[in-house]
Amino acid sequence: MLKEKVEKVIRKIRPYIQRDGGDIQLVSVSEDGIVKVRLMGACRGCPMAAITLKNSVEANIKKEIPEIKKVLSVS
């Protein structure tokens, strides 16, 4: 259930990431509220990727799903 909620939020923000040549893939959602995502395309290696992850991806997910504690990027 939690994973489906996270996927829904990612579908909402994906077009904004894709607009800049990147993409995002959900890797996992743990029961303790840790979300792991993979940033792809132009986001890989971009110096702004950490800011995008924190201020856009994590902020939107935590806003809509308060039980999420953290969003991490994995390779």
mmCIF file of the N, C-alpha and C atoms, coordinates in Angstrom:
data_MODEL
# 
_entry.id   MODEL 
# 
loop_
_atom_site.group_PDB 
_atom_site.id 
_atom_site.type_symbol 
_atom_site.label_atom_id 
_atom_site.label_alt_id 
_atom_site.label_comp_id 
_atom_site.label_asym_id 
_atom_site.label_entity_id 
_atom_site.label_seq_id 
_atom_site.pdbx_PDB_ins_code 
_atom_site.Cartn_x 
_atom_site.Cartn_y 
_atom_site.Cartn_z 
_atom_site.occupancy 
_atom_site.B_iso_or_equiv 
_atom_site.pdbx_formal_charge 
_atom_site.auth_seq_id 
_atom_site.auth_comp_id 
_atom_site.auth_asym_id 
_atom_site.auth_atom_id 
_atom_site.pdbx_PDB_model_num 
ATOM 1   N N  . MET A 1 1  ? 0.822  -1.204 0.000   1.00 0.00 ? 1  MET A N  1 
ATOM 2   C CA . MET A 1 1  ? 0.000  0.000  0.000   1.00 0.00 ? 1  MET A CA 1 
ATOM 3   C C  . MET A 1 1  ? 0.863  1.264  0.000   1.00 0.00 ? 1  MET A C  1 
ATOM 4   N N  . LEU A 1 2  ? 1.873  1.292  0.866   1.00 0.00 ? 2  LEU A N  1 
ATOM 5   C CA . LEU A 1 2  ? 2.756  2.453  0.942   1.00 0.00 ? 2  LEU A CA 1 
ATOM 6   C C  . LEU A 1 2  ? 3.508  2.645  -0.376  1.00 0.00 ? 2  LEU A C  1 
ATOM 7   N N  . LYS A 1 3  ? 3.948  1.534  -0.964  1.00 0.00 ? 3  LYS A N  1 
ATOM 8   C CA . LYS A 1 3  ? 4.677  1.609  -2.233  1.00 0.00 ? 3  LYS A CA 1 
ATOM 9   C C  . LYS A 1 3  ? 3.802  2.220  -3.323  1.00 0.00 ? 3  LYS A C  1 
ATOM 10  N N  . GLU A 1 4  ? 2.538  1.840  -3.359  1.00 0.00 ? 4  GLU A N  1 
ATOM 11  C CA . GLU A 1 4  ? 1.619  2.381  -4.371  1.00 0.00 ? 4  GLU A CA 1 
ATOM 12  C C  . GLU A 1 4  ? 1.431  3.881  -4.188  1.00 0.00 ? 4  GLU A C  1 
ATOM 13  N N  . LYS A 1 5  ? 1.373  4.332  -2.945  1.00 0.00 ? 5  LYS A N  1 
ATOM 14  C CA . LYS A 1 5  ? 1.239  5.770  -2.675  1.00 0.00 ? 5  LYS A CA 1 
ATOM 15  C C  . LYS A 1 5  ? 2.461  6.527  -3.184  1.00 0.00 ? 5  LYS A C  1 
ATOM 16  N N  . VAL A 1 6  ? 3.640  5.976  -2.933  1.00 0.00 ? 6  VAL A N  1 
ATOM 17  C CA . VAL A 1 6  ? 4.884  6.614  -3.381  1.00 0.00 ? 6  VAL A CA 1 
ATOM 18  C C  . VAL A 1 6  ? 4.936  6.641  -4.910  1.00 0.00 ? 6  VAL A C  1 
ATOM 19  N N  . GLU A 1 7  ? 4.561  5.539  -5.541  1.00 0.00 ? 7  GLU A N  1 
ATOM 20  C CA . GLU A 1 7  ? 4.548  5.494  -7.011  1.00 0.00 ? 7  GLU A CA 1 
ATOM 21  C C  . GLU A 1 7  ? 3.629  6.566  -7.588  1.00 0.00 ? 7  GLU A C  1 
ATOM 22  N N  . LYS A 1 8  ? 2.508  6.795  -6.939  1.00 0.00 ? 8  LYS A N  1 
ATOM 23  C CA . LYS A 1 8  ? 1.565  7.817  -7.400  1.00 0.00 ? 8  LYS A CA 1 
ATOM 24  C C  . LYS A 1 8  ? 2.194  9.211  -7.354  1.00 0.00 ? 8  LYS A C  1 
ATOM 25  N N  . VAL A 1 9  ? 2.907  9.512  -6.279  1.00 0.00 ? 9  VAL A N  1 
ATOM 26  C CA . VAL A 1 9  ? 3.567  10.821 -6.159  1.00 0.00 ? 9  VAL A CA 1 
ATOM 27  C C  . VAL A 1 9  ? 4.673  10.940 -7.207  1.00 0.00 ? 9  VAL A C  1 
ATOM 28  N N  . ILE A 1 10 ? 5.432  9.884  -7.410  1.00 0.00 ? 10 ILE A N  1 
ATOM 29  C CA . ILE A 1 10 ? 6.505  9.911  -8.406  1.00 0.00 ? 10 ILE A CA 1 
ATOM 30  C C  . ILE A 1 10 ? 5.940  10.140 -9.801  1.00 0.00 ? 10 ILE A C  1 
ATOM 31  N N  . ARG A 1 11 ? 4.801  9.532  -10.101 1.00 0.00 ? 11 ARG A N  1 
ATOM 32  C CA . ARG A 1 11 ? 4.170  9.767  -11.412 1.00 0.00 ? 11 ARG A CA 1 
ATOM 33  C C  . ARG A 1 11 ? 3.804  11.241 -11.596 1.00 0.00 ? 11 ARG A C  1 
ATOM 34  N N  . LYS A 1 12 ? 3.447  11.914 -10.509 1.00 0.00 ? 12 LYS A N  1 
ATOM 35  C CA . LYS A 1 12 ? 3.099  13.345 -10.589 1.00 0.00 ? 12 LYS A CA 1 
ATOM 36  C C  . LYS A 1 12 ? 4.319  14.215 -10.871 1.00 0.00 ? 12 LYS A C  1 
ATOM 37  N N  . ILE A 1 13 ? 5.450  13.890 -10.250 1.00 0.00 ? 13 ILE A N  1 
ATOM 38  C CA . ILE A 1 13 ? 6.630  14.747 -10.400 1.00 0.00 ? 13 ILE A CA 1 
ATOM 39  C C  . ILE A 1 13 ? 7.535  14.340 -11.559 1.00 0.00 ? 13 ILE A C  1 
ATOM 40  N N  . ARG A 1 14 ? 7.369  13.131 -12.074 1.00 0.00 ? 14 ARG A N  1 
ATOM 41  C CA . ARG A 1 14 ? 8.213  12.645 -13.174 1.00 0.00 ? 14 ARG A CA 1 
ATOM 42  C C  . ARG A 1 14 ? 8.250  13.594 -14.375 1.00 0.00 ? 14 ARG A C  1 
ATOM 43  N N  . PRO A 1 15 ? 7.106  14.155 -14.832 1.00 0.00 ? 15 PRO A N  1 
ATOM 44  C CA . PRO A 1 15 ? 7.170  15.044 -16.003 1.00 0.00 ? 15 PRO A CA 1 
ATOM 45  C C  . PRO A 1 15 ? 8.095  16.252 -15.800 1.00 0.00 ? 15 PRO A C  1 
ATOM 46  N N  . TYR A 1 16 ? 8.185  16.752 -14.598 1.00 0.00 ? 16 TYR A N  1 
ATOM 47  C CA . TYR A 1 16 ? 9.061  17.898 -14.328 1.00 0.00 ? 16 TYR A CA 1 
ATOM 48  C C  . TYR A 1 16 ? 10.526 17.495 -14.409 1.00 0.00 ? 16 TYR A C  1 
ATOM 49  N N  . ILE A 1 17 ? 10.833 16.301 -13.958 1.00 0.00 ? 17 ILE A N  1 
ATOM 50  C CA . ILE A 1 17 ? 12.204 15.801 -14.049 1.00 0.00 ? 17 ILE A CA 1 
ATOM 51  C C  . ILE A 1 17 ? 12.553 15.478 -15.499 1.00 0.00 ? 17 ILE A C  1 
ATOM 52  N N  . GLN A 1 18 ? 11.609 14.880 -16.215 1.00 0.00 ? 18 GLN A N  1 
ATOM 53  C CA . GLN A 1 18 ? 11.843 14.529 -17.614 1.00 0.00 ? 18 GLN A CA 1 
ATOM 54  C C  . GLN A 1 18 ? 11.994 15.769 -18.489 1.00 0.00 ? 18 GLN A C  1 
ATOM 55  N N  . ARG A 1 19 ? 11.357 16.843 -18.105 1.00 0.00 ? 19 ARG A N  1 
ATOM 56  C CA . ARG A 1 19 ? 11.436 18.093 -18.870 1.00 0.00 ? 19 ARG A CA 1 
ATOM 57  C C  . ARG A 1 19 ? 12.881 18.580 -18.987 1.00 0.00 ? 19 ARG A C  1 
ATOM 58  N N  . ASP A 1 20 ? 13.690 18.255 -17.974 1.00 0.00 ? 20 ASP A N  1 
ATOM 59  C CA . ASP A 1 20 ? 15.095 18.657 -17.980 1.00 0.00 ? 20 ASP A CA 1 
ATOM 60  C C  . ASP A 1 20 ? 16.019 17.534 -18.444 1.00 0.00 ? 20 ASP A C  1 
ATOM 61  N N  . GLY A 1 21 ? 15.438 16.480 -19.037 1.00 0.00 ? 21 GLY A N  1 
ATOM 62  C CA . GLY A 1 21 ? 16.250 15.403 -19.594 1.00 0.00 ? 21 GLY A CA 1 
ATOM 63  C C  . GLY A 1 21 ? 16.567 14.280 -18.627 1.00 0.00 ? 21 GLY A C  1 
ATOM 64  N N  . GLY A 1 22 ? 15.966 14.292 -17.454 1.00 0.00 ? 22 GLY A N  1 
ATOM 65  C CA . GLY A 1 22 ? 16.220 13.239 -16.475 1.00 0.00 ? 22 GLY A CA 1 
ATOM 66  C C  . GLY A 1 22 ? 15.038 12.310 -16.339 1.00 0.00 ? 22 GLY A C  1 
ATOM 67  N N  . ASP A 1 23 ? 15.136 11.426 -15.385 1.00 0.00 ? 23 ASP A N  1 
ATOM 68  C CA . ASP A 1 23 ? 14.022 10.535 -15.053 1.00 0.00 ? 23 ASP A CA 1 
ATOM 69  C C  . ASP A 1 23 ? 14.266 9.999  -13.648 1.00 0.00 ? 23 ASP A C  1 
ATOM 70  N N  . ILE A 1 24 ? 13.245 9.357  -13.098 1.00 0.00 ? 24 ILE A N  1 
ATOM 71  C CA . ILE A 1 24 ? 13.327 8.814  -11.750 1.00 0.00 ? 24 ILE A CA 1 
ATOM 72  C C  . ILE A 1 24 ? 12.648 7.463  -11.729 1.00 0.00 ? 24 ILE A C  1 
ATOM 73  N N  . GLN A 1 25 ? 13.248 6.531  -11.005 1.00 0.00 ? 25 GLN A N  1 
ATOM 74  C CA . GLN A 1 25 ? 12.705 5.184  -10.878 1.00 0.00 ? 25 GLN A CA 1 
ATOM 75  C C  . GLN A 1 25 ? 12.632 4.836  -9.400  1.00 0.00 ? 25 GLN A C  1 
ATOM 76  N N  . LEU A 1 26 ? 11.495 4.311  -8.965  1.00 0.00 ? 26 LEU A N  1 
ATOM 77  C CA . LEU A 1 26 ? 11.346 3.857  -7.590  1.00 0.00 ? 26 LEU A CA 1 
ATOM 78  C C  . LEU A 1 26 ? 12.056 2.522  -7.450  1.00 0.00 ? 26 LEU A C  1 
ATOM 79  N N  . VAL A 1 27 ? 12.957 2.432  -6.475  1.00 0.00 ? 27 VAL A N  1 
ATOM 80  C CA . VAL A 1 27 ? 13.697 1.199  -6.236  1.00 0.00 ? 27 VAL A CA 1 
ATOM 81  C C  . VAL A 1 27 ? 13.034 0.399  -5.118  1.00 0.00 ? 27 VAL A C  1 
ATOM 82  N N  . SER A 1 28 ? 12.762 1.075  -3.974  1.00 0.00 ? 28 SER A N  1 
ATOM 83  C CA . SER A 1 28 ? 12.141 0.362  -2.861  1.00 0.00 ? 28 SER A CA 1 
ATOM 84  C C  . SER A 1 28 ? 11.525 1.331  -1.869  1.00 0.00 ? 28 SER A C  1 
ATOM 85  N N  . VAL A 1 29 ? 10.618 0.788  -1.072  1.00 0.00 ? 29 VAL A N  1 
ATOM 86  C CA . VAL A 1 29 ? 10.008 1.510  0.039   1.00 0.00 ? 29 VAL A CA 1 
ATOM 87  C C  . VAL A 1 29 ? 10.049 0.559  1.225   1.00 0.00 ? 29 VAL A C  1 
ATOM 88  N N  . SER A 1 30 ? 10.749 0.949  2.275   1.00 0.00 ? 30 SER A N  1 
ATOM 89  C CA . SER A 1 30 ? 10.843 0.070  3.443   1.00 0.00 ? 30 SER A CA 1 
ATOM 90  C C  . SER A 1 30 ? 9.702  0.350  4.416   1.00 0.00 ? 30 SER A C  1 
ATOM 91  N N  . GLU A 1 31 ? 9.456  -0.600 5.284   1.00 0.00 ? 31 GLU A N  1 
ATOM 92  C CA . GLU A 1 31 ? 8.383  -0.459 6.261   1.00 0.00 ? 31 GLU A CA 1 
ATOM 93  C C  . GLU A 1 31 ? 8.662  0.645  7.276   1.00 0.00 ? 31 GLU A C  1 
ATOM 94  N N  . ASP A 1 32 ? 9.937  1.007  7.426   1.00 0.00 ? 32 ASP A N  1 
ATOM 95  C CA . ASP A 1 32 ? 10.279 2.067  8.378   1.00 0.00 ? 32 ASP A CA 1 
ATOM 96  C C  . ASP A 1 32 ? 10.292 3.454  7.734   1.00 0.00 ? 32 ASP A C  1 
ATOM 97  N N  . GLY A 1 33 ? 9.748  3.560  6.501   1.00 0.00 ? 33 GLY A N  1 
ATOM 98  C CA . GLY A 1 33 ? 9.561  4.869  5.880   1.00 0.00 ? 33 GLY A CA 1 
ATOM 99  C C  . GLY A 1 33 ? 10.730 5.414  5.084   1.00 0.00 ? 33 GLY A C  1 
ATOM 100 N N  . ILE A 1 34 ? 11.609 4.540  4.626   1.00 0.00 ? 34 ILE A N  1 
ATOM 101 C CA . ILE A 1 34 ? 12.747 4.965  3.800   1.00 0.00 ? 34 ILE A CA 1 
ATOM 102 C C  . ILE A 1 34 ? 12.454 4.597  2.345   1.00 0.00 ? 34 ILE A C  1 
ATOM 103 N N  . VAL A 1 35 ? 12.504 5.605  1.478   1.00 0.00 ? 35 VAL A N  1 
ATOM 104 C CA . VAL A 1 35 ? 12.267 5.409  0.043   1.00 0.00 ? 35 VAL A CA 1 
ATOM 105 C C  . VAL A 1 35 ? 13.604 5.500  -0.665  1.00 0.00 ? 35 VAL A C  1 
ATOM 106 N N  . LYS A 1 36 ? 13.853 4.555  -1.564  1.00 0.00 ? 36 LYS A N  1 
ATOM 107 C CA . LYS A 1 36 ? 15.058 4.581  -2.387  1.00 0.00 ? 36 LYS A CA 1 
ATOM 108 C C  . LYS A 1 36 ? 14.635 4.755  -3.835  1.00 0.00 ? 36 LYS A C  1 
ATOM 109 N N  . VAL A 1 37 ? 15.261 5.728  -4.497  1.00 0.00 ? 37 VAL A N  1 
ATOM 110 C CA . VAL A 1 37 ? 14.977 6.003  -5.896  1.00 0.00 ? 37 VAL A CA 1 
ATOM 111 C C  . VAL A 1 37 ? 16.282 6.031  -6.682  1.00 0.00 ? 37 VAL A C  1 
ATOM 112 N N  . ARG A 1 38 ? 16.151 5.885  -7.979  1.00 0.00 ? 38 ARG A N  1 
ATOM 113 C CA . ARG A 1 38 ? 17.303 5.983  -8.876  1.00 0.00 ? 38 ARG A CA 1 
ATOM 114 C C  . ARG A 1 38 ? 17.042 7.152  -9.819  1.00 0.00 ? 38 ARG A C  1 
ATOM 115 N N  . LEU A 1 39 ? 17.941 8.124  -9.800  1.00 0.00 ? 39 LEU A N  1 
ATOM 116 C CA . LEU A 1 39 ? 17.861 9.248  -10.734 1.00 0.00 ? 39 LEU A CA 1 
ATOM 117 C C  . LEU A 1 39 ? 18.611 8.840  -11.996 1.00 0.00 ? 39 LEU A C  1 
ATOM 118 N N  . MET A 1 40 ? 18.005 9.097  -13.143 1.00 0.00 ? 40 MET A N  1 
ATOM 119 C CA . MET A 1 40 ? 18.578 8.639  -14.407 1.00 0.00 ? 40 MET A CA 1 
ATOM 120 C C  . MET A 1 40 ? 18.654 9.782  -15.409 1.00 0.00 ? 40 MET A C  1 
ATOM 121 N N  . GLY A 1 41 ? 19.217 9.480  -16.559 1.00 0.00 ? 41 GLY A N  1 
ATOM 122 C CA . GLY A 1 41 ? 19.319 10.478 -17.622 1.00 0.00 ? 41 GLY A CA 1 
ATOM 123 C C  . GLY A 1 41 ? 20.201 11.631 -17.211 1.00 0.00 ? 41 GLY A C  1 
ATOM 124 N N  . ALA A 1 42 ? 19.767 12.836 -17.500 1.00 0.00 ? 42 ALA A N  1 
ATOM 125 C CA . ALA A 1 42 ? 20.557 14.033 -17.203 1.00 0.00 ? 42 ALA A CA 1 
ATOM 126 C C  . ALA A 1 42 ? 20.781 14.228 -15.702 1.00 0.00 ? 42 ALA A C  1 
ATOM 127 N N  . CYS A 1 43 ? 19.970 13.581 -14.884 1.00 0.00 ? 43 CYS A N  1 
ATOM 128 C CA . CYS A 1 43 ? 20.115 13.723 -13.430 1.00 0.00 ? 43 CYS A CA 1 
ATOM 129 C C  . CYS A 1 43 ? 21.352 13.006 -12.904 1.00 0.00 ? 43 CYS A C  1 
ATOM 130 N N  . ARG A 1 44 ? 21.773 11.950 -13.595 1.00 0.00 ? 44 ARG A N  1 
ATOM 131 C CA . ARG A 1 44 ? 22.968 11.219 -13.144 1.00 0.00 ? 44 ARG A CA 1 
ATOM 132 C C  . ARG A 1 44 ? 24.190 12.108 -13.291 1.00 0.00 ? 44 ARG A C  1 
ATOM 133 N N  . GLY A 1 45 ? 24.843 12.353 -12.193 1.00 0.00 ? 45 GLY A N  1 
ATOM 134 C CA . GLY A 1 45 ? 26.052 13.159 -12.216 1.00 0.00 ? 45 GLY A CA 1 
ATOM 135 C C  . GLY A 1 45 ? 25.819 14.656 -12.238 1.00 0.00 ? 45 GLY A C  1 
ATOM 136 N N  . CYS A 1 46 ? 24.577 15.080 -12.278 1.00 0.00 ? 46 CYS A N  1 
ATOM 137 C CA . CYS A 1 46 ? 24.278 16.514 -12.273 1.00 0.00 ? 46 CYS A CA 1 
ATOM 138 C C  . CYS A 1 46 ? 24.549 17.084 -10.885 1.00 0.00 ? 46 CYS A C  1 
ATOM 139 N N  . PRO A 1 47 ? 25.234 18.230 -10.812 1.00 0.00 ? 47 PRO A N  1 
ATOM 140 C CA . PRO A 1 47 ? 25.504 18.824 -9.506  1.00 0.00 ? 47 PRO A CA 1 
ATOM 141 C C  . PRO A 1 47 ? 24.237 19.268 -8.769  1.00 0.00 ? 47 PRO A C  1 
ATOM 142 N N  . MET A 1 48 ? 23.146 19.440 -9.484  1.00 0.00 ? 48 MET A N  1 
ATOM 143 C CA . MET A 1 48 ? 21.885 19.860 -8.857  1.00 0.00 ? 48 MET A CA 1 
ATOM 144 C C  . MET A 1 48 ? 21.018 18.675 -8.433  1.00 0.00 ? 48 MET A C  1 
ATOM 145 N N  . ALA A 1 49 ? 21.456 17.449 -8.710  1.00 0.00 ? 49 ALA A N  1 
ATOM 146 C CA . ALA A 1 49 ? 20.650 16.260 -8.419  1.00 0.00 ? 49 ALA A CA 1 
ATOM 147 C C  . ALA A 1 49 ? 20.310 16.143 -6.939  1.00 0.00 ? 49 ALA A C  1 
ATOM 148 N N  . ALA A 1 50 ? 21.246 16.451 -6.065  1.00 0.00 ? 50 ALA A N  1 
ATOM 149 C CA . ALA A 1 50 ? 20.987 16.361 -4.618  1.00 0.00 ? 50 ALA A CA 1 
ATOM 150 C C  . ALA A 1 50 ? 19.915 17.359 -4.193  1.00 0.00 ? 50 ALA A C  1 
ATOM 151 N N  . ILE A 1 51 ? 19.935 18.533 -4.789  1.00 0.00 ? 51 ILE A N  1 
ATOM 152 C CA . ILE A 1 51 ? 18.930 19.552 -4.472  1.00 0.00 ? 51 ILE A CA 1 
ATOM 153 C C  . ILE A 1 51 ? 17.566 19.122 -5.010  1.00 0.00 ? 51 ILE A C  1 
ATOM 154 N N  . THR A 1 52 ? 17.544 18.590 -6.221  1.00 0.00 ? 52 THR A N  1 
ATOM 155 C CA . THR A 1 52 ? 16.295 18.089 -6.794  1.00 0.00 ? 52 THR A CA 1 
ATOM 156 C C  . THR A 1 52 ? 15.723 16.983 -5.923  1.00 0.00 ? 52 THR A C  1 
ATOM 157 N N  . LEU A 1 53 ? 16.590 16.081 -5.481  1.00 0.00 ? 53 LEU A N  1 
ATOM 158 C CA . LEU A 1 53 ? 16.142 14.967 -4.648  1.00 0.00 ? 53 LEU A CA 1 
ATOM 159 C C  . LEU A 1 53 ? 15.530 15.475 -3.344  1.00 0.00 ? 53 LEU A C  1 
ATOM 160 N N  . LYS A 1 54 ? 16.201 16.399 -2.688  1.00 0.00 ? 54 LYS A N  1 
ATOM 161 C CA . LYS A 1 54 ? 15.744 16.891 -1.379  1.00 0.00 ? 54 LYS A CA 1 
ATOM 162 C C  . LYS A 1 54 ? 14.549 17.837 -1.499  1.00 0.00 ? 54 LYS A C  1 
ATOM 163 N N  . ASN A 1 55 ? 14.672 18.860 -2.336  1.00 0.00 ? 55 ASN A N  1 
ATOM 164 C CA . ASN A 1 55 ? 13.660 19.922 -2.393  1.00 0.00 ? 55 ASN A CA 1 
ATOM 165 C C  . ASN A 1 55 ? 12.451 19.600 -3.249  1.00 0.00 ? 55 ASN A C  1 
ATOM 166 N N  . SER A 1 56 ? 12.572 18.655 -4.139  1.00 0.00 ? 56 SER A N  1 
ATOM 167 C CA . SER A 1 56 ? 11.449 18.330 -5.007  1.00 0.00 ? 56 SER A CA 1 
ATOM 168 C C  . SER A 1 56 ? 10.902 16.941 -4.704  1.00 0.00 ? 56 SER A C  1 
ATOM 169 N N  . VAL A 1 57 ? 11.728 15.926 -4.894  1.00 0.00 ? 57 VAL A N  1 
ATOM 170 C CA . VAL A 1 57 ? 11.261 14.552 -4.742  1.00 0.00 ? 57 VAL A CA 1 
ATOM 171 C C  . VAL A 1 57 ? 10.875 14.273 -3.290  1.00 0.00 ? 57 VAL A C  1 
ATOM 172 N N  . GLU A 1 58 ? 11.821 14.446 -2.373  1.00 0.00 ? 58 GLU A N  1 
ATOM 173 C CA . GLU A 1 58 ? 11.545 14.150 -0.965  1.00 0.00 ? 58 GLU A CA 1 
ATOM 174 C C  . GLU A 1 58 ? 10.447 15.049 -0.401  1.00 0.00 ? 58 GLU A C  1 
ATOM 175 N N  . ALA A 1 59 ? 10.491 16.322 -0.713  1.00 0.00 ? 59 ALA A N  1 
ATOM 176 C CA . ALA A 1 59 ? 9.486  17.250 -0.189  1.00 0.00 ? 59 ALA A CA 1 
ATOM 177 C C  . ALA A 1 59 ? 8.084  16.867 -0.630  1.00 0.00 ? 59 ALA A C  1 
ATOM 178 N N  . ASN A 1 60 ? 7.911  16.518 -1.900  1.00 0.00 ? 60 ASN A N  1 
ATOM 179 C CA . ASN A 1 60 ? 6.589  16.145 -2.405  1.00 0.00 ? 60 ASN A CA 1 
ATOM 180 C C  . ASN A 1 60 ? 6.101  14.821 -1.817  1.00 0.00 ? 60 ASN A C  1 
ATOM 181 N N  . ILE A 1 61 ? 6.999  13.861 -1.716  1.00 0.00 ? 61 ILE A N  1 
ATOM 182 C CA . ILE A 1 61 ? 6.606  12.566 -1.155  1.00 0.00 ? 61 ILE A CA 1 
ATOM 183 C C  . ILE A 1 61 ? 6.218  12.720 0.314   1.00 0.00 ? 61 ILE A C  1 
ATOM 184 N N  . LYS A 1 62 ? 7.030  13.433 1.093   1.00 0.00 ? 62 LYS A N  1 
ATOM 185 C CA . LYS A 1 62 ? 6.735  13.600 2.521   1.00 0.00 ? 62 LYS A CA 1 
ATOM 186 C C  . LYS A 1 62 ? 5.475  14.439 2.750   1.00 0.00 ? 62 LYS A C  1 
ATOM 187 N N  . LYS A 1 63 ? 5.213  15.371 1.860   1.00 0.00 ? 63 LYS A N  1 
ATOM 188 C CA . LYS A 1 63 ? 4.013  16.206 1.983   1.00 0.00 ? 63 LYS A CA 1 
ATOM 189 C C  . LYS A 1 63 ? 2.751  15.357 1.820   1.00 0.00 ? 63 LYS A C  1 
ATOM 190 N N  . GLU A 1 64 ? 2.768  14.451 0.855   1.00 0.00 ? 64 GLU A N  1 
ATOM 191 C CA . GLU A 1 64 ? 1.587  13.634 0.586   1.00 0.00 ? 64 GLU A CA 1 
ATOM 192 C C  . GLU A 1 64 ? 1.528  12.357 1.418   1.00 0.00 ? 64 GLU A C  1 
ATOM 193 N N  . ILE A 1 65 ? 2.684  11.908 1.893   1.00 0.00 ? 65 ILE A N  1 
ATOM 194 C CA . ILE A 1 65 ? 2.739  10.663 2.683   1.00 0.00 ? 65 ILE A CA 1 
ATOM 195 C C  . ILE A 1 65 ? 3.580  10.936 3.937   1.00 0.00 ? 65 ILE A C  1 
ATOM 196 N N  . PRO A 1 66 ? 2.967  11.461 4.984   1.00 0.00 ? 66 PRO A N  1 
ATOM 197 C CA . PRO A 1 66 ? 3.707  11.864 6.189   1.00 0.00 ? 66 PRO A CA 1 
ATOM 198 C C  . PRO A 1 66 ? 4.503  10.744 6.860   1.00 0.00 ? 66 PRO A C  1 
ATOM 199 N N  . GLU A 1 67 ? 4.124  9.490  6.647   1.00 0.00 ? 67 GLU A N  1 
ATOM 200 C CA . GLU A 1 67 ? 4.856  8.392  7.282   1.00 0.00 ? 67 GLU A CA 1 
ATOM 201 C C  . GLU A 1 67 ? 6.218  8.124  6.641   1.00 0.00 ? 67 GLU A C  1 
ATOM 202 N N  . ILE A 1 68 ? 6.510  8.746  5.503   1.00 0.00 ? 68 ILE A N  1 
ATOM 203 C CA . ILE A 1 68 ? 7.831  8.623  4.880   1.00 0.00 ? 68 ILE A CA 1 
ATOM 204 C C  . ILE A 1 68 ? 8.804  9.525  5.628   1.00 0.00 ? 68 ILE A C  1 
ATOM 205 N N  . LYS A 1 69 ? 9.953  8.937  6.018   1.00 0.00 ? 69 LYS A N  1 
ATOM 206 C CA . LYS A 1 69 ? 10.939 9.671  6.799   1.00 0.00 ? 69 LYS A CA 1 
ATOM 207 C C  . LYS A 1 69 ? 12.069 10.264 5.948   1.00 0.00 ? 69 LYS A C  1 
ATOM 208 N N  . LYS A 1 70 ? 12.442 9.534  4.894   1.00 0.00 ? 70 LYS A N  1 
ATOM 209 C CA . LYS A 1 70 ? 13.611 9.946  4.115   1.00 0.00 ? 70 LYS A CA 1 
ATOM 210 C C  . LYS A 1 70 ? 13.541 9.366  2.714   1.00 0.00 ? 70 LYS A C  1 
ATOM 211 N N  . VAL A 1 71 ? 14.104 10.114 1.742   1.00 0.00 ? 71 VAL A N  1 
ATOM 212 C CA . VAL A 1 71 ? 14.228 9.620  0.372   1.00 0.00 ? 71 VAL A CA 1 
ATOM 213 C C  . VAL A 1 71 ? 15.720 9.630  0.029   1.00 0.00 ? 71 VAL A C  1 
ATOM 214 N N  . LEU A 1 72 ? 16.212 8.484  -0.398  1.00 0.00 ? 72 LEU A N  1 
ATOM 215 C CA . LEU A 1 72 ? 17.624 8.332  -0.742  1.00 0.00 ? 72 LEU A CA 1 
ATOM 216 C C  . LEU A 1 72 ? 17.774 7.986  -2.215  1.00 0.00 ? 72 LEU A C  1 
ATOM 217 N N  . SER A 1 73 ? 18.873 8.453  -2.810  1.00 0.00 ? 73 SER A N  1 
ATOM 218 C CA . SER A 1 73 ? 19.170 8.113  -4.185  1.00 0.00 ? 73 SER A CA 1 
ATOM 219 C C  . SER A 1 73 ? 20.199 6.975  -4.183  1.00 0.00 ? 73 SER A C  1 
ATOM 220 N N  . VAL A 1 74 ? 19.960 5.964  -5.013  1.00 0.00 ? 74 VAL A N  1 
ATOM 221 C CA . VAL A 1 74 ? 20.889 4.844  -5.143  1.00 0.00 ? 74 VAL A CA 1 
ATOM 222 C C  . VAL A 1 74 ? 21.322 4.731  -6.600  1.00 0.00 ? 74 VAL A C  1 
ATOM 223 N N  . SER A 1 75 ? 22.452 4.070  -6.812  1.00 0.00 ? 75 SER A N  1 
ATOM 224 C CA . SER A 1 75 ? 22.969 3.912  -8.181  1.00 0.00 ? 75 SER A CA 1 
ATOM 225 C C  . SER A 1 75 ? 22.310 2.743  -8.870  1.00 0.00 ? 75 SER A C  1 
# 
